[in-house]
Amino acid sequence: MTIVYPHTIQNCLGETLTFLSVETSPEGDKVLVENQVSPNSGPPMHTHFRQDEELTVVSGKMGYQVLGQEAHYAQAGESVRFNRGIPHKFWNAGQTPLICRGWVQPANTIVYFLSAIYAAQNKSGSEKPEAFDAAYLMTRYASEYDMADIPTFVKKVIIPITYLIGRLLGKYKHFADAPAPLP
């Protein structure tokens, strides 16, 4: 799959994410990003197992939280770093759009994965991505990403069954160009 930068995605929840460019470095490709998040919106608690992420608030107020810790807030000019393997979330804690710039490193499959998640949310019209697409993405990229708010039973039983039914029904043809997951 070839991506032309800048590459912008939007979901039905008021989030716009622009992948600005990719910088090459010895530590791996770094994708530069800009987020625009509507008030009270933001990604749910999630984990990047193989990537670090840093966001700097350009305007607005960002709430952020690491799983098991209290919420914190960042204003314009302040940066927040989320280390790989640590469940975290952030949201617009203000009344005006939150705009952040930052990076994710190494880039790995983040552009594809988030583009597909946003598309699945748009398909369902809600925070929860369309079930078959979500099952495919959470199964294929389980070594890279996790959603902490999904109950263990759903992850271990419901998602694999949904994935299998989706395969049997031919629901995954639109994922033909999906990049290989990391081992």
N, C-alpha and C positions, 0 to 999 in steps of 0.2 A: 504494500500500500504506500503510495506516495502522498505526502502531505506538503502543501504549499503554505509557507508562513508569510504573514500572520494567518493563523487559522482560528476562527471564532466559533464557539458553540454557545447555545443558549438552552436553558430548560424552562419548563412551564412554571417554575417556582420563583422566577425573578433573579436568576443567576446567569451572568454572562461571563465566559472565560475565554480569553484570547491567549493562545500560544503564540508569542511574539516571534521567537527565533530559537535556534538551538546553537549553543556554543560547545565546541569540542575542547576537552581538557584531559589530562592524564587520569583523573578520577572518574571519567565517563562523561558522556554528553549531558549538558545542563540545559533544560528547557526553561526559557524565560517566559513568565506569565503575567497577565493583568486580569484581575477579577473585578467585576462590578456586581455587587450584591444588594438586593432590595432590603428594606427594613424587615427584621425578623426572619430573614432567610439565611441559608448557609448549608454547607454539607453536613450530614449527620456524622456521628462518631465513626471514625474509620481508621484503618492502619495501612501504611505503606511499609511492607516488610523489608524492601530493598532500596528505599529512597529516603533522602532527607528533603525537607521542604522549608522554605523561609519566605515570609510575606512581610512587606513593609506597608504600613497604612499611608496612603496618599491623601485621602480625605474620608471623613466619617469616623465612626467608632466601631472597632472590632472587639467582639467578645470571643474568648477562646478558652478551651478547657482540655486538659489531659485527663484521660479516664482515671477516676478515683481521686481527683484533686478538685479544688474549688475553681470557679470561673475567674478569669482575669480579663482585663480590658486594655486595649492599645489605642492610642490616638495618632493623628497625623505625625509622621516622622519616626514612629516607633516600629521596631521589627520584632517578629515572633518567629522562632525556629521550632520546627517539629522534627525530632530525630526519628530515623527509621525504626520500625518495630514498636513504636509507642502509639497507642490509640489516642486520637485527638479529634477535635472539631473546632470550627470557628463559625461566627455568624455576625450579621449586621446588628449591633446593639444600639444603633442610633435611629434617628428619624429621617435621615437623608441617605442617599445611596452610599454604600461603603465601596471605596476603590482602593485596591491593593496592587502592588507590583511585587514580584518575587521570582522564585525559581524552584525547580524540582530537579534533584540530581541523585543518581544517574537517571536519564530520561526514561530508559527502558520502554515499557508499553503504555505509559501514562496518557499520551495524547489519544491513542486509539481507545483505551479503556474508558476514559472520561467522555470522549465523544459518543461512544456506544451507550454509556449509562445515561447521558443527557437525552439521547434519542429514545431510549427505552422509557424514561420519565415522560417525555413528550407524548409517546405512544399511549401511555396509561393516563396521562393528564393529572398525575399526582406525584407525590414524593416517592412513592414506591414504584420502581420501574416495572414495566410489563413483565409478567411472571416468567415466560419462557426465555426472554432475552436476559433477564436477571440470572436465571438458573445457568444459562450458558456462560455468561461472563464470570459469575462467582465460581463456577466449576473450572473453567479453562484457566483462570488467573488466580486460583486459590493460593498459589505459592507467592504471589506478589501483593495481594490486597485482601482486606477483610473488613466487614461491616460489624462493628462491635454490638450494635443494637439488635442484630438478628439473633433470636434465641438459638441455643445449641441444637435443640431438637429440629428446628427448621433447617439449620445448616447441615446436619448429619442425615436427615431423613427426607424432609420435604423437597429441598433443593435438588438432591440427586434423583429423586423420583420424577420431579418436574423436568429436569434435564433429559432423562431417559425418554419420557413421553414426548418431549419436544423433538428429540432425534428421530423417534419412530414416526412422528407426524411430519417430518421434513421442515421444521420451523427455523432451521439455522442456515439456510442457503445464503442469506444476506451477510453472514459472517465468513464467507469464503476467503476474504482477504485478511482475516484476523492474523496478526503477527503471532508467532509461536510464543508460548509463555516461557519464562525463565525456568531453568531446571531447579 
